[in-house]
Amino acid sequence: MVKNIAWAVTGAGHHLLESVAAMKELSQENRVCTFVSSAGEEVLRMYGLFERLSEISGGGYLEEIFLDREEGSSSPKTGRFMMGKFDLLIIAPATANTVAKITCGIADSLVTNAAALANKAGVPVYVLPTDVKESTQTQTPYIIDRELCQHCEICPPREACPNRAIDDQIELTKCDGCGICVELCEHGAIRGGTFRVVTRELDKENIDRLRALPGFTVLEDAKEISRLLFGNVYDCEVCNDNIRS
């Protein structure tokens, strides 16, 4: 049976690749309507993933893409939860900020309004927090490795960047993750990377509070997203590939 799924994206890079891949899998047999926070839109562009949303939400009714910056302060499209239009809401990834707001009952953005109204309407809400584990390795957008950069007078990546996002560093709010710069840098100084993140005690406490809220389920990783409907483990091969492939 086809389900109407609401998917909300917040401004986190951790779990983002896996979440996009898992939601694309769900969209093959279900309708997915995507709600994107302002920070979520920025981060999706940084990682070169924004255009992939149209592969998940094709644009028909209950398959639209709603952006926080276009929906106004009242987020009227989230009223669909009260109208019984959705079977479930998946928030993945969910930043620590989003989790904290939900646990405090704050609904001041597109995503937190969606969470509040879904909960009021009895729609199950599944949340994948970025800080669900004690510590983790997370993927960065493209950066310039200063140890490898030769500060070339004529810099092919800088000259070719369609968004003029490269100077002595990459301005990530301008970058759309196209990857042109990576191939043009003959010194291999532009690349994505990983770094270790340790979860704060405050964030752990908020996740525990979220677990205790009726109607909310905390997911441990993106593999659990596909289990919600398919009962199987989704093996995200894309996570082992270049994130712009």
N, C-alpha and C positions, 0 to 999 in steps of 0.2 A: 504493500500500500504506500502510495506517495505521501511523504510528510512535507509540511511547510515549516522550514527551519529558518530561524533568525540567527544570524551570526554577527557578533560584535567584535571589532578589532580596536585595540588601544595601542598606545605608543611604546611598544616594547619590541626589541629585536630578538630577545630570547623566546624560543618556541614559535617564532613567526613563520619561518620556513616550513616547519612541520605542520603548523596549523593550516597554512594555505594549501599544502598538499593534501591533508586529510579532508578539508572542506571541499576541495575539488572532487575527491573520491565520493563524498556524500552527494554532491550535486548531480552525479550521473543518473541517479534514480529518484532524486527529490528536488523540491524547489527550495532555493536558498536566497534569502533576502539579506543583504549585507549592510550593517550600520558601522560607520567608521568615525572614530573620534578625530579631533583636529590633530592631535599628536600622532594618532594612528596613521593618518594620511601622510604626514611628513615622513614617518619611519618606513612605511610601505614604499614610498618613492626612493628613499635612500638605499633600500635594499633591492631596487629594481623589480619590485613585485606589484606595484599598483595596477599596472595594465592587466595583470593576471586575474584581477577581480572579475573582469567581464567574462572570463571563462567559467566562473563559478555562479555569478548572478548575471544572467543573460539580458535582463532588461524588461521582461514581461512582468505582469502583475504578480506580486510576491516574489519577484526575482530581481528587484531593483537594487541599486547601490545608493545609499543615503549617506551624505557627508555632513558632519557636524557643522561645518562653516556655512552650509546652505540651508540648514533646517531651522535656524532661529532658536531663541532661548527656550521656547516652549516645546520644541521637538515634537510637533504634531503627529508625525508618522509613527511614533511609538504608541499612539492610541490604538493601533491595530491589535496590540496585545489584549486590550480591554474588549475588543470586538471579536475575540476568539479566532483570529486569523492564523496564529502560529501554534504549532505543536510543542515546540521547545525553543529555548534560547541558549546559544553557546557563546560564551565570552572567552576568546582565545586569540592571542594571549591577553591576560589581564595584568596590568601594571599594579605595583603596590599601592599607588595612589587610587586606582579604581577600586581595589579590594577594600581599602580603608573607607572610602566614601560609601560603598554598599553596606558595610557593617555598621556605619553610623546613620544609615537611612538618608544619605544625601543624594539628591537627584538633580544635578545642575548641568548636565551635559547630555548629549544624545545617548551615549552608552549607559550612563547611570540612570537616566530616565527609562530606558528600555528594561534595565534590571528591575527597577522599582515597579513598573507597570506590569511586567510579566509576573512578578511575584504576587502582586495584588490580584491578578486575574487567574492565579492558580496554574500558570504555565511553568513547567520545570525549567530551572536555570542551572546550567553547567558552566563552571568557571575553571579555567586553567591559569593559575597565578604564575608569575615569573619566579616567585620566591618560594615555591612549594618544597624545595629541597634545601638542605643545610648550606650547600655550596654547589656551584656548577660552572661549566665552561660555556661561554656564550660567544656568538659570532658577531664581529663588527662589520659595519659597512666598509666601503673602500677607504683606505687611509694611505698617506705617504710615509714610507719608512725613511726617516731622516738619515739613518746610517747608510742606506743604499742610494739615496738621492744625490746626484752629482751637481745639482743646481745649474743645469745647462742654460746657457744664455738664450738659446732657442729651444723651447720645451714643446715637443710635438703633442704631448697630452694636453697641455694648457692651450695650445693653439687650436686643437681640434675639438675641445669640449663644447658641445652645443649649448650648454647652459652657463658657460663662463664661470664654472664652479671651482676652478683650480688657480691658485696663486702660489704662495709658499706652503699652502695646505689646501685640503679639499673642504669647501664650504658645504657641509652636508645638507643644509636646508635648500641649497640650489641643486644638489646632485640628484639625478634620477636613476642612478645605478646602471646606466647603459653599458658600462664596461669598456668603452672605446679607449679610455686612457690606459687601461691595463696592458693592452696589446701594443700600444704605441710607445710605452716607456721601455727603452732598450736596456735599462739597468734593473728592471724588475722592482722598482721602488714603490709601485702602486699595487696594493693588494688588500684583500680582506684578511682579518686575523681573528684570534680568539683571546679572551681574557677570563680570568676567574672572578666570580662574584660570590660573596659570602652574604647569606641572608641575615638581616637585622632581627634582633629579638622582637622588636615592635611589629615587624611584618609577619613573623611566625604567629604572634598573638592574634593579629587580625585575621590570618587564615584560619586559625582555630575558631575564632568567633564566626567566621563565614560558614564553617562546617556545621556549626550549631544552629544556624538560621533555617527554619522550616522552608522547604521549597528550593534550597540551594544544594548543589553537589559540587565538591571540589575534585577536579581531575588531577591526577599525578603527572601525566605527560600527554603529549599529543596522540599517542597510540590509542588512548582511551576514547578519543572522539569518535572513531569509526565503530567502536564497540557499542555506542549508544543505539545504533540502528542495525548494524550488521552482525554484532556479536563476534567480530573477528579482530585480530590485531593488524593494524595497517603499518606496514614496514616502509618507512619514509626514505626511499633510496635517494631522493633529491637532496637530502641533507648531506650526503657524501659527495655530491657534485659541486661544481662551481655554482654559486648562488645566482649567477646571471646566465646559466646555460639555457 
